[in-house]
Amino acid sequence: MFPLWGLIIGLVVGLIRRGNLVRIAEIPLKAIWLVFAGLFVQLLIFPTPWSQPPIQVYVEAFHFFSYALIAAFFVLNWRVWELWAMAAGMGLNAIVITINRGFMPSSADALAAAGRVAAAEALRTPPYIHANTVLMSDQTQLNFFGDWMFVPSWVPLANAFSIGDLTLMFGLAWLIQAAMCRKTDSSV
């Protein structure tokens, strides 16, 4: 959800600043396929509202592998400084997930407030795990960096989110609007 909102915010800010949509294609990104591969792995290991995941073994290892693919993308593109905020957000999430054995601590109350009632109930039921989240409690670590904030249920695609997710979203918005508003050399 948050990448979509980051994209929308970036496009709106870029258009307000009279940026050019064509310039988004000029962002000098290497191996962007790594991001899509990482997200694809996550689609294979986590349930969707429509189905159970095709891969249900070694989920923790696949989850870390998906983050490694995306981290490789950031390393290959370290010179695109607008990506640094996105990398920081992903890093925050990766640290929390690693410390919590492959799961992001999530507040059931935040999920319920976002209209994700089924996910909230799944977290409140033993084994207190749903998809890539674990019920936030005294036993989970770094809860402040977990999914405790939420978008209200009346907003499309509402969900609970973390500080890392928020950083990722603003990083993407920054990247998009900066690319749209980048001045090109017109003397060529």
BALOBA-1460 file (C-alpha; in Angstrom, 3 decimals):
// residues 188
<rec num="1" residu="m" x="0.000" y="0.000" z="0.000"/>
<rec num="2" residu="f" x="2.667" y="2.506" z="0.953"/>
<rec num="3" residu="p" x="4.618" y="2.325" z="-2.295"/>
<rec num="4" residu="l" x="1.393" y="3.237" z="-4.093"/>
<rec num="5" residu="w" x="0.796" y="6.245" z="-1.826"/>
<rec num="6" residu="g" x="4.446" y="7.294" z="-2.226"/>
<rec num="7" residu="l" x="4.046" y="7.123" z="-5.988"/>
<rec num="8" residu="i" x="0.828" y="9.179" z="-5.872"/>
<rec num="9" residu="i" x="2.296" y="11.802" z="-3.533"/>
<rec num="10" residu="g" x="5.443" y="12.056" z="-5.654"/>
<rec num="11" residu="l" x="3.423" y="12.490" z="-8.843"/>
<rec num="12" residu="v" x="1.132" y="15.126" z="-7.295"/>
<rec num="13" residu="v" x="4.046" y="17.114" z="-5.831"/>
<rec num="14" residu="g" x="5.959" y="16.793" z="-9.116"/>
<rec num="15" residu="l" x="2.983" y="18.067" z="-11.100"/>
<rec num="16" residu="i" x="2.375" y="20.934" z="-8.654"/>
<rec num="17" residu="r" x="6.037" y="21.869" z="-9.108"/>
<rec num="18" residu="r" x="5.444" y="21.752" z="-12.893"/>
<rec num="19" residu="g" x="7.639" y="18.706" z="-13.365"/>
<rec num="20" residu="n" x="7.687" y="16.519" z="-16.444"/>
<rec num="21" residu="l" x="6.405" y="12.915" z="-16.203"/>
<rec num="22" residu="v" x="8.808" y="11.805" z="-18.948"/>
<rec num="23" residu="r" x="11.776" y="12.505" z="-16.685"/>
<rec num="24" residu="i" x="10.766" y="9.617" z="-14.403"/>
<rec num="25" residu="a" x="11.985" y="7.237" z="-17.114"/>
<rec num="26" residu="e" x="15.354" y="9.033" z="-17.031"/>
<rec num="27" residu="i" x="16.144" y="8.015" z="-13.428"/>
<rec num="28" residu="p" x="19.457" y="6.160" z="-13.800"/>
<rec num="29" residu="l" x="18.467" y="2.947" z="-12.013"/>
<rec num="30" residu="k" x="20.440" y="-0.261" z="-12.391"/>
<rec num="31" residu="a" x="18.930" y="-3.743" z="-11.993"/>
<rec num="32" residu="i" x="15.428" y="-2.583" z="-11.031"/>
<rec num="33" residu="w" x="14.381" y="-6.186" z="-11.663"/>
<rec num="34" residu="l" x="15.839" y="-6.986" z="-8.222"/>
<rec num="35" residu="v" x="13.036" y="-4.959" z="-6.578"/>
<rec num="36" residu="f" x="10.362" y="-6.777" z="-8.564"/>
<rec num="37" residu="a" x="12.009" y="-10.139" z="-7.850"/>
<rec num="38" residu="g" x="12.026" y="-9.373" z="-4.105"/>
<rec num="39" residu="l" x="8.377" y="-8.350" z="-4.155"/>
<rec num="40" residu="f" x="7.497" y="-11.437" z="-6.200"/>
<rec num="41" residu="v" x="9.140" y="-13.673" z="-3.589"/>
<rec num="42" residu="q" x="6.994" y="-11.988" z="-0.932"/>
<rec num="43" residu="l" x="3.864" y="-12.675" z="-3.006"/>
<rec num="44" residu="l" x="4.837" y="-16.346" z="-3.052"/>
<rec num="45" residu="i" x="5.276" y="-16.669" z="0.722"/>
<rec num="46" residu="f" x="2.546" y="-14.504" z="2.236"/>
<rec num="47" residu="p" x="-1.203" y="-15.017" z="2.011"/>
<rec num="48" residu="t" x="-3.348" y="-12.578" z="0.100"/>
<rec num="49" residu="p" x="-6.996" y="-11.796" z="0.867"/>
<rec num="50" residu="w" x="-7.817" y="-14.199" z="-1.978"/>
<rec num="51" residu="s" x="-5.556" y="-17.211" z="-1.427"/>
<rec num="52" residu="q" x="-2.976" y="-19.004" z="0.642"/>
<rec num="53" residu="p" x="0.667" y="-18.636" z="-0.399"/>
<rec num="54" residu="p" x="2.089" y="-21.187" z="-2.855"/>
<rec num="55" residu="i" x="5.255" y="-21.536" z="-0.745"/>
<rec num="56" residu="q" x="4.643" y="-22.391" z="2.903"/>
<rec num="57" residu="v" x="8.027" y="-23.829" z="3.922"/>
<rec num="58" residu="y" x="11.182" y="-21.915" z="4.811"/>
<rec num="59" residu="v" x="9.113" y="-18.722" z="4.830"/>
<rec num="60" residu="e" x="11.581" y="-16.911" z="7.113"/>
<rec num="61" residu="a" x="14.504" y="-17.723" z="4.788"/>
<rec num="62" residu="f" x="12.543" y="-16.620" z="1.711"/>
<rec num="63" residu="h" x="11.530" y="-13.412" z="3.517"/>
<rec num="64" residu="f" x="15.168" y="-12.573" z="4.260"/>
<rec num="65" residu="f" x="16.082" y="-13.496" z="0.671"/>
<rec num="66" residu="s" x="13.488" y="-11.016" z="-0.639"/>
<rec num="67" residu="y" x="15.071" y="-8.276" z="1.478"/>
<rec num="68" residu="a" x="18.540" y="-9.278" z="0.231"/>
<rec num="69" residu="l" x="17.394" y="-8.839" z="-3.375"/>
<rec num="70" residu="i" x="16.031" y="-5.372" z="-2.654"/>
<rec num="71" residu="a" x="19.139" y="-4.452" z="-0.633"/>
<rec num="72" residu="a" x="21.292" y="-5.457" z="-3.618"/>
<rec num="73" residu="f" x="19.282" y="-3.005" z="-5.746"/>
<rec num="74" residu="f" x="20.018" y="-0.190" z="-3.276"/>
<rec num="75" residu="v" x="23.723" y="-1.063" z="-3.180"/>
<rec num="76" residu="l" x="23.950" y="-1.057" z="-6.987"/>
<rec num="77" residu="n" x="22.225" y="2.345" z="-7.066"/>
<rec num="78" residu="w" x="23.987" y="4.040" z="-4.152"/>
<rec num="79" residu="r" x="24.805" y="7.061" z="-6.316"/>
<rec num="80" residu="v" x="21.093" y="7.886" z="-6.729"/>
<rec num="81" residu="w" x="20.944" y="9.785" z="-3.459"/>
<rec num="82" residu="e" x="17.155" y="10.128" z="-3.564"/>
<rec num="83" residu="l" x="17.012" y="6.364" z="-2.917"/>
<rec num="84" residu="w" x="18.760" y="6.708" z="0.428"/>
<rec num="85" residu="a" x="15.544" y="7.473" z="2.337"/>
<rec num="86" residu="m" x="13.911" y="4.413" z="0.799"/>
<rec num="87" residu="a" x="16.938" y="2.313" z="1.750"/>
<rec num="88" residu="a" x="16.769" y="3.688" z="5.302"/>
<rec num="89" residu="g" x="13.089" y="2.738" z="5.561"/>
<rec num="90" residu="m" x="13.774" y="-0.742" z="4.262"/>
<rec num="91" residu="g" x="16.705" y="-1.024" z="6.651"/>
<rec num="92" residu="l" x="14.527" y="-0.086" z="9.630"/>
<rec num="93" residu="n" x="11.978" y="-2.706" z="8.647"/>
<rec num="94" residu="a" x="14.680" y="-5.320" z="8.036"/>
<rec num="95" residu="i" x="16.206" y="-4.753" z="11.472"/>
<rec num="96" residu="v" x="12.855" y="-5.121" z="13.237"/>
<rec num="97" residu="i" x="11.921" y="-8.194" z="11.198"/>
<rec num="98" residu="t" x="15.313" y="-9.815" z="11.805"/>
<rec num="99" residu="i" x="15.204" y="-9.217" z="15.559"/>
<rec num="100" residu="n" x="11.676" y="-10.674" z="15.656"/>
<rec num="101" residu="r" x="12.636" y="-13.891" z="13.811"/>
<rec num="102" residu="g" x="11.245" y="-12.960" z="10.420"/>
<rec num="103" residu="f" x="8.064" y="-11.169" z="11.503"/>
<rec num="104" residu="m" x="7.048" y="-7.521" z="11.865"/>
<rec num="105" residu="p" x="5.364" y="-6.754" z="15.208"/>
<rec num="106" residu="s" x="1.921" y="-5.399" z="14.461"/>
<rec num="107" residu="s" x="-0.772" y="-3.855" z="16.623"/>
<rec num="108" residu="a" x="-4.086" y="-5.693" z="16.288"/>
<rec num="109" residu="d" x="-5.841" y="-2.477" z="17.357"/>
<rec num="110" residu="a" x="-4.146" y="-0.512" z="14.544"/>
<rec num="111" residu="l" x="-5.132" y="-3.176" z="12.018"/>
<rec num="112" residu="a" x="-8.743" y="-3.129" z="13.238"/>
<rec num="113" residu="a" x="-8.844" y="0.682" z="13.063"/>
<rec num="114" residu="a" x="-7.601" y="0.434" z="9.473"/>
<rec num="115" residu="g" x="-10.491" y="-1.883" z="8.662"/>
<rec num="116" residu="r" x="-8.295" y="-4.999" z="8.506"/>
<rec num="117" residu="v" x="-10.518" y="-6.829" z="11.013"/>
<rec num="118" residu="a" x="-9.747" y="-10.361" z="9.770"/>
<rec num="119" residu="a" x="-6.002" y="-9.732" z="10.054"/>
<rec num="120" residu="a" x="-6.467" y="-8.254" z="13.539"/>
<rec num="121" residu="e" x="-8.467" y="-11.299" z="14.670"/>
<rec num="122" residu="a" x="-5.869" y="-13.656" z="13.176"/>
<rec num="123" residu="l" x="-3.171" y="-11.885" z="15.202"/>
<rec num="124" residu="r" x="-5.237" y="-12.161" z="18.379"/>
<rec num="125" residu="t" x="-5.571" y="-15.935" z="17.904"/>
<rec num="126" residu="p" x="-2.737" y="-18.394" z="18.707"/>
<rec num="127" residu="p" x="-0.074" y="-18.658" z="17.350"/>
<rec num="128" residu="y" x="-0.503" y="-14.835" z="17.137"/>
<rec num="129" residu="i" x="0.937" y="-14.695" z="13.603"/>
<rec num="130" residu="h" x="-0.649" y="-13.512" z="10.362"/>
<rec num="131" residu="a" x="1.264" y="-13.377" z="7.073"/>
<rec num="132" residu="n" x="4.531" y="-11.571" z="7.837"/>
<rec num="133" residu="t" x="3.324" y="-10.057" z="11.137"/>
<rec num="134" residu="v" x="3.311" y="-11.158" z="14.744"/>
<rec num="135" residu="l" x="1.114" y="-9.714" z="17.480"/>
<rec num="136" residu="m" x="2.899" y="-6.777" z="19.106"/>
<rec num="137" residu="s" x="3.465" y="-7.590" z="22.784"/>
<rec num="138" residu="d" x="6.002" y="-7.525" z="25.596"/>
<rec num="139" residu="q" x="7.696" y="-10.503" z="23.911"/>
<rec num="140" residu="t" x="8.335" y="-8.665" z="20.621"/>
<rec num="141" residu="q" x="11.298" y="-6.359" z="20.239"/>
<rec num="142" residu="l" x="11.538" y="-2.786" z="18.900"/>
<rec num="143" residu="n" x="7.770" y="-2.324" z="18.946"/>
<rec num="144" residu="f" x="8.182" y="1.413" z="18.350"/>
<rec num="145" residu="f" x="9.434" y="0.504" z="14.856"/>
<rec num="146" residu="g" x="6.626" y="-2.019" z="14.261"/>
<rec num="147" residu="d" x="3.229" y="-1.544" z="12.612"/>
<rec num="148" residu="w" x="1.425" y="0.581" z="15.211"/>
<rec num="149" residu="m" x="0.286" y="3.549" z="13.107"/>
<rec num="150" residu="f" x="-2.648" y="3.231" z="10.731"/>
<rec num="151" residu="v" x="-4.527" y="4.814" z="7.881"/>
<rec num="152" residu="p" x="-8.258" y="5.113" z="8.737"/>
<rec num="153" residu="s" x="-10.503" y="2.455" z="7.229"/>
<rec num="154" residu="w" x="-12.364" y="4.967" z="5.026"/>
<rec num="155" residu="v" x="-9.168" y="5.595" z="3.017"/>
<rec num="156" residu="p" x="-8.674" y="3.175" z="0.099"/>
<rec num="157" residu="l" x="-6.058" y="0.474" z="0.783"/>
<rec num="158" residu="a" x="-5.953" y="1.394" z="4.498"/>
<rec num="159" residu="n" x="-3.568" y="-0.598" z="6.656"/>
<rec num="160" residu="a" x="-1.318" y="-0.460" z="9.699"/>
<rec num="161" residu="f" x="2.216" y="0.732" z="9.033"/>
<rec num="162" residu="s" x="5.619" y="1.320" z="10.596"/>
<rec num="163" residu="i" x="8.103" y="4.172" z="10.723"/>
<rec num="164" residu="g" x="10.126" y="2.232" z="8.135"/>
<rec num="165" residu="d" x="7.084" y="2.061" z="5.832"/>
<rec num="166" residu="l" x="6.523" y="5.790" z="6.254"/>
<rec num="167" residu="t" x="10.188" y="6.497" z="5.461"/>
<rec num="168" residu="l" x="9.962" y="4.270" z="2.378"/>
<rec num="169" residu="m" x="6.822" y="6.057" z="1.204"/>
<rec num="170" residu="f" x="8.323" y="9.523" z="1.567"/>
<rec num="171" residu="g" x="11.548" y="8.315" z="-0.030"/>
<rec num="172" residu="l" x="9.637" y="7.140" z="-3.095"/>
<rec num="173" residu="a" x="7.679" y="10.405" z="-3.231"/>
<rec num="174" residu="w" x="10.968" y="12.322" z="-3.002"/>
<rec num="175" residu="l" x="12.520" y="10.225" z="-5.788"/>
<rec num="176" residu="i" x="9.544" y="10.688" z="-8.143"/>
<rec num="177" residu="q" x="9.085" y="14.438" z="-7.648"/>
<rec num="178" residu="a" x="12.858" y="15.078" z="-7.802"/>
<rec num="179" residu="a" x="13.102" y="13.187" z="-11.090"/>
<rec num="180" residu="m" x="10.103" y="15.050" z="-12.543"/>
<rec num="181" residu="c" x="11.543" y="18.432" z="-11.585"/>
<rec num="182" residu="r" x="15.173" y="17.756" z="-12.503"/>
<rec num="183" residu="k" x="16.474" y="20.318" z="-14.954"/>
<rec num="184" residu="t" x="17.895" y="18.925" z="-18.170"/>
<rec num="185" residu="d" x="20.681" y="20.435" z="-20.202"/>
<rec num="186" residu="s" x="18.853" y="22.285" z="-22.984"/>
<rec num="187" residu="s" x="22.056" y="23.394" z="-24.708"/>
<rec num="188" residu="v" x="22.624" y="19.964" z="-26.249"/>
